Amino acid sequence: MTSVISLNPSAKKKFDDIAFIDLVAQQKRIRPAIEKRLQAVLDHGRYIAGPEIDELEGLLSERTGAPTVISCASGTAALIIPLLARGVGRGDAVFLPAFTYNATANAVLLCGATPVFVDIDPDSFNIDPVDLDHRIAAVRAEGELRPRAIIPVDLFGSPADYNAIHTIAKRDDLFVLADGAQSFGGELNGTKVGALAPATGTSFFPGKALGAYGDAGAIFSMNTHDRERWASIRWHGTDDSRRESVRVGFNGRMDSFQAGILLEKLSIFDDELETRRQIASVYNDKLQSVAKPQVHGKGASSGYGYYSLRVKNRDEAVEKLKARGVPTAIYYSNPLHLMPAFADHAPVNGLPHTEMVANEIFSLPMHPYLSDAQVEYICETVLEVCA
């Protein structure tokens, strides 16, 4: 683990081995424990619904404060299951930002509902409550769809403005399903992601801050009554005997191997999160003169699934950074409303803030195995390239 220190402006060493996400270094740290977990699954043979599943769900509940946690097969399943359980479907409008991964919109469409894309705040990169309010009013005025749900996305790890969102949802009687696929470990006013909305879905894709070694996810609920229905849906809609289907469902289960891996990663998560936040603090301090880092809302603490910032000359900057050994990633350069699969749902006048940010955004390496010297080099190189 790195211990981020003050930067030395005179250092000019180039690095050829900076990883954007370093799963290799993390695995070296916990490999003996992971192998022990995997051996335990091989020994008991319960590859599905093994004891690791119950242990993981219990620890996730304890950590977040959500009374109900259901593990599932992916972050996408973690969105589909609560929507199905609520009966969201044909004729229903579900409001979500267009600046996110396509899984959020796919979940809505796979349930038979209609996505309504909302613009983002250009500073936080999260859904804009003002535009959300306008689009709900417009859908009601048109009268073709029923406003039914809101899916805020905690982009790059930073919690959305849930205070404003819940005010709107309460007024319009809308279900709030938080997409926390990137924000595990984040908080808002002392409340952890997983307990910020009636339901929250998260992803444990390998590249996440808490990631498995395959696809996996979890759903958090503030209502204990959701457990039975959610658990049924993830197991083909069967009853407790698993012999009879009592509702529509699908194979949305997490396997025991992934749960075992996540248990070991969860044991070092707080340590890793603290280092992520130290690195982000250095990035924020050093780079704000040449770029616009993500702004977190009042009382918000990011889980730093990613570290993203805006620059006007984005494409040129990332090419120069690559040439100097600094890996980057560009997330959502093509917003959902501009993709062919979702073109039928694109707003007539576009989403100006979403489109502006999509042309300027890029992400820097963010993981707890960056050395002090690597962080220093990344900052100096960004300053040179973006000045």
Beta strands, then each sheet from edge to edge (+ up, - down):
strand 1: 68-72
strand 2: 92-97
strand 3: 114-118
strand 4: 146-150
strand 5: 175-179
strand 6: 187-188
strand 7: 191-192
strand 8: 199-203
strand 9: 217-221
strand 10: 292-293
strand 11: 300-301
strand 12: 307-310
strand 13: 361-364
sheet 1: 1+ 9- 8+ 5+ 4+ 2+ 3+
sheet 2: 7+ 6- 11+
sheet 3: 10+ 12- 13+
end
